[in-house]
Amino acid sequence: MKLLTLNCHSWKEEKQLEKIKYLAKTIGEEKYDVIALQEVSQRIDEKGEIAKDNYAYMLIKELFILGMKEYKFIWDMSHIGYDIYQEGLALITKHNIVDYRSFYVSKSRDIKNYKSRKIIKAKIAIDNEYFEFLSCHLGWWQDKDESFKNQVDNLLSNVNYSKTFIMGDFNNDAFIKGEGYDYLLSKGLYDTYNLAKEKDSGVTVKGEIDGWEEHFKEKRLDLILTNKELEVKNSKIIFNGKNKEEISDHYGVQVVLE
């Protein structure tokens, strides 16, 4: 099984359409089973629940053009971003989506509040076995308005399967001890990066980005977690300029399971 998570920073990127096409081409090469995306946006002035400029929808269209008609997606909005976008999350898979839903983990459910955090999850059948996948974009450890611990606790109360993958931008640097990353592991979760037989640096953000102003050190914010200790062949960073071109202000995390 091959998984990818990426905060795609959609419509805030230069040459965005070219980068969507590049991502689609890479998906064709890597043949991911499940992809979790964050900051998946569409303009608020476009019509339809899934607008024609929805990043995930446009990515699926590119996959279709490339002959990969088996991929499908689910998307939901979390909040308004940058005043002009409906910003949300997506899950993309080439397998059968048995069931799916979304839910808030933040105290705030006001779409005008950028701290409102929603999760989407799907039950997916792969090789006659059911797995649960969640795409997440959580808040910050130091946020006094929205407790990161509370968000994690709410998230885990919605985990229902013995084999669950929690993927996304956790907004907590794994290199910082005693904060959000350690709290995630204290709840019985396993980081596939730690389980991997082969791995690289794990760095997913190089320097200062929105939400991490004046934080110039390399960070590992993007993770693929699981609730069961599994055999992980490798964990690699992708779209970092070394392993594929950069297409976002975050790099992607790619994991191959035995």
C-alpha positions as CSV (number, residue, x, y, z in Angstrom):
1,M,0.0,0.0,0.0
2,K,1.3,3.4,-0.9
3,L,0.1,6.6,0.7
4,L,0.7,10.3,0.2
5,T,-0.2,13.4,2.3
6,L,0.3,16.9,1.1
7,N,-0.8,20.4,2.2
8,C,-1.2,21.7,-1.3
9,H,-1.5,25.4,-0.5
10,S,-4.0,25.6,-3.3
11,W,-4.5,28.8,-5.3
12,K,-1.7,30.6,-3.3
13,E,0.9,29.1,-5.5
14,E,2.5,30.6,-8.6
15,K,1.8,28.6,-11.8
16,Q,-0.9,26.7,-9.9
17,L,-2.3,24.9,-13.0
18,E,1.1,23.7,-14.0
19,K,1.6,22.3,-10.5
20,I,-1.7,20.5,-10.5
21,K,-0.7,18.8,-13.7
22,Y,2.6,17.9,-12.3
23,L,1.0,16.4,-9.2
24,A,-1.4,14.4,-11.5
25,K,1.6,13.1,-13.5
26,T,3.4,12.1,-10.3
27,I,0.3,10.2,-9.0
28,G,0.3,8.3,-12.3
29,E,3.9,7.4,-11.8
30,E,3.6,6.4,-8.1
31,K,0.1,4.9,-8.3
32,Y,-0.9,5.9,-4.8
33,D,-3.6,3.9,-3.1
34,V,-4.8,6.9,-0.9
35,I,-3.9,10.6,-1.0
36,A,-4.8,13.0,1.8
37,L,-4.8,16.7,0.9
38,Q,-5.1,19.8,3.0
39,E,-5.8,23.5,2.1
40,V,-7.9,22.3,-0.8
41,S,-9.7,25.4,-1.8
42,Q,-12.2,26.9,-4.2
43,R,-13.4,30.5,-4.6
44,I,-16.4,31.5,-2.5
45,D,-18.0,33.3,-5.5
46,E,-18.1,30.1,-7.6
47,K,-21.3,28.1,-7.8
48,G,-21.9,24.6,-6.6
49,E,-21.0,22.6,-3.6
50,I,-17.9,21.4,-5.6
51,A,-17.0,24.4,-7.7
52,K,-15.3,24.1,-11.1
53,D,-12.1,25.6,-9.6
54,N,-12.0,23.2,-6.6
55,Y,-8.4,22.0,-6.4
56,A,-9.3,18.4,-5.9
57,Y,-11.8,18.4,-8.7
58,M,-9.3,19.9,-11.1
59,L,-6.7,17.3,-10.0
60,I,-9.2,14.5,-10.7
61,K,-9.9,16.0,-14.1
62,E,-6.2,15.9,-14.9
63,L,-5.9,12.3,-13.8
64,F,-8.8,11.5,-16.1
65,I,-7.1,13.1,-19.0
66,L,-4.0,11.0,-18.2
67,G,-6.1,7.8,-18.4
68,M,-6.5,7.3,-14.6
69,K,-10.2,7.1,-14.5
70,E,-10.3,4.9,-11.3
71,Y,-9.5,7.8,-9.0
72,K,-12.3,9.5,-7.1
73,F,-12.4,12.0,-4.2
74,I,-14.3,13.4,-1.3
75,W,-14.0,17.0,-0.1
76,D,-15.5,19.3,2.5
77,M,-14.9,22.9,3.6
78,S,-13.5,23.7,7.0
79,H,-13.5,27.5,6.9
80,I,-13.0,30.6,4.8
81,G,-9.4,31.2,3.9
82,Y,-7.8,34.5,2.9
83,D,-11.3,36.0,2.7
84,I,-12.0,34.6,-0.8
85,Y,-11.6,30.8,-0.6
86,Q,-13.7,28.0,0.9
87,E,-10.7,26.0,2.3
88,G,-11.1,22.4,3.1
89,L,-9.7,18.9,2.9
90,A,-9.8,16.0,0.5
91,L,-9.2,12.3,0.3
92,I,-8.4,10.7,-3.1
93,T,-8.3,7.0,-3.8
94,K,-8.5,4.5,-6.6
95,H,-10.2,2.0,-4.3
96,N,-13.9,1.6,-3.3
97,I,-15.1,4.3,-0.8
98,V,-17.5,2.4,1.4
99,D,-18.5,5.2,3.6
100,Y,-17.4,8.7,4.5
101,R,-18.2,11.8,6.7
102,S,-16.7,14.9,8.1
103,F,-16.7,16.4,11.6
104,Y,-15.3,19.4,13.5
105,V,-12.7,18.8,16.2
106,S,-12.3,22.5,17.1
107,K,-14.6,24.4,19.6
108,S,-15.4,26.9,16.8
109,R,-17.6,25.8,14.0
110,D,-17.8,29.3,12.5
111,I,-16.6,29.1,8.9
112,K,-15.4,32.7,9.1
113,N,-13.0,31.7,11.8
114,Y,-9.8,30.3,10.3
115,K,-9.2,28.4,13.5
116,S,-12.3,26.2,12.8
117,R,-10.9,22.7,12.1
118,K,-12.8,20.0,10.4
119,I,-11.7,16.4,9.6
120,I,-12.8,14.2,6.7
121,K,-12.6,10.5,7.0
122,A,-13.5,7.5,4.7
123,K,-13.8,3.8,5.1
124,I,-12.0,2.3,2.1
125,A,-11.9,-1.3,0.9
126,I,-8.4,-2.4,-0.2
127,D,-7.7,-6.0,-1.2
128,N,-10.9,-7.2,0.6
129,E,-9.9,-5.5,3.8
130,Y,-11.4,-2.3,5.4
131,F,-9.2,0.6,6.4
132,E,-10.1,4.0,7.8
133,F,-8.3,7.1,6.5
134,L,-8.5,10.7,7.9
135,S,-7.3,13.9,6.3
136,C,-6.4,16.5,9.0
137,H,-5.3,20.0,9.3
138,L,-5.0,20.8,13.0
139,G,-4.2,23.9,15.1
140,W,-1.1,24.9,17.1
141,W,0.1,23.8,20.4
142,Q,0.4,27.3,21.9
143,D,-3.1,28.4,20.8
144,K,-5.0,29.5,23.9
145,D,-8.3,29.8,22.0
146,E,-8.3,26.3,20.5
147,S,-6.6,23.6,22.5
148,F,-4.5,21.2,20.4
149,K,-5.1,18.5,23.0
150,N,-8.8,19.0,22.7
151,Q,-8.7,18.7,18.9
152,V,-6.7,15.5,19.1
153,D,-9.0,14.0,21.7
154,N,-12.0,14.8,19.6
155,L,-10.3,13.4,16.5
156,L,-9.5,10.1,18.2
157,S,-13.0,9.7,19.6
158,N,-14.1,9.4,16.0
159,V,-11.6,6.6,15.1
160,N,-13.6,3.4,14.7
161,Y,-11.4,0.8,12.9
162,S,-8.5,-1.3,14.1
163,K,-6.4,-0.1,11.1
164,T,-6.7,3.6,10.7
165,F,-4.4,6.1,9.1
166,I,-4.4,9.7,10.3
167,M,-2.7,11.8,7.6
168,G,-2.1,15.5,7.2
169,D,-0.6,18.8,8.5
170,F,-0.6,18.7,12.3
171,N,0.9,22.1,12.7
172,N,3.2,20.7,15.4
173,D,6.8,20.2,14.8
174,A,8.0,16.7,15.5
175,F,11.4,18.0,16.3
176,I,10.1,19.9,19.3
177,K,9.8,17.6,22.4
178,G,7.1,17.8,25.0
179,E,4.5,19.5,22.8
180,G,1.9,18.4,20.2
181,Y,3.9,15.6,18.5
182,D,4.6,13.9,21.8
183,Y,1.0,14.3,22.8
184,L,-0.1,12.5,19.6
185,L,2.2,9.6,20.3
186,S,1.1,9.5,24.0
187,K,-2.4,8.7,22.8
188,G,-1.3,5.3,21.3
189,L,-0.6,6.5,17.8
190,Y,2.4,5.3,15.8
191,D,4.3,7.5,13.3
192,T,5.0,5.6,10.1
193,Y,8.2,7.6,9.8
194,N,9.5,6.0,13.0
195,L,8.3,2.6,11.9
196,A,9.9,2.8,8.4
197,K,12.9,0.6,7.6
198,E,14.2,3.3,5.2
199,K,13.7,7.0,5.7
200,D,15.2,10.4,5.0
201,S,15.3,13.6,7.0
202,G,11.5,13.8,7.3
203,V,11.6,17.6,6.9
204,T,8.3,18.9,5.4
205,V,8.7,22.7,5.8
206,K,12.0,24.4,5.1
207,G,11.5,27.8,6.7
208,E,8.9,30.5,7.5
209,I,5.3,30.0,6.3
210,D,1.9,31.2,7.2
211,G,1.2,30.2,10.8
212,W,4.9,29.8,11.5
213,E,6.1,33.3,11.1
214,E,9.7,33.9,12.3
215,H,10.2,30.2,12.6
216,F,13.1,29.7,10.2
217,K,14.3,26.2,11.2
218,E,13.4,23.1,9.3
219,K,10.2,21.5,10.6
220,R,8.4,18.2,10.4
221,L,4.7,19.2,10.5
222,D,3.2,16.7,8.0
223,L,2.7,13.1,9.2
224,I,1.2,9.8,8.4
225,L,0.1,8.2,11.7
226,T,-1.6,4.9,12.4
227,N,-3.3,3.3,15.4
228,K,-1.5,0.0,14.9
229,E,2.2,-0.9,14.7
230,L,2.6,-1.9,11.1
231,E,5.4,-3.0,8.8
232,V,6.5,0.1,6.9
233,K,9.0,-0.4,4.0
234,N,9.9,3.3,3.6
235,S,9.0,6.9,4.3
236,K,10.2,9.5,1.9
237,I,9.7,13.3,1.5
238,I,8.5,14.2,-2.0
239,F,8.0,17.5,-3.8
240,N,11.0,19.0,-2.0
241,G,13.1,20.0,-5.0
242,K,15.2,16.9,-4.6
243,N,12.6,14.2,-4.9
244,K,10.3,15.9,-7.5
245,E,9.8,19.6,-8.0
246,E,8.3,21.8,-5.2
247,I,4.6,22.4,-5.7
248,S,3.6,23.9,-2.3
249,D,5.0,25.6,0.7
250,H,4.9,22.2,2.3
251,Y,6.6,19.0,1.1
252,G,4.6,15.8,0.8
253,V,5.1,12.6,2.8
254,Q,5.0,9.3,0.9
255,V,4.9,6.0,2.7
256,V,5.0,2.4,1.4
257,L,3.7,-0.3,3.7
258,E,4.7,-4.0,3.4
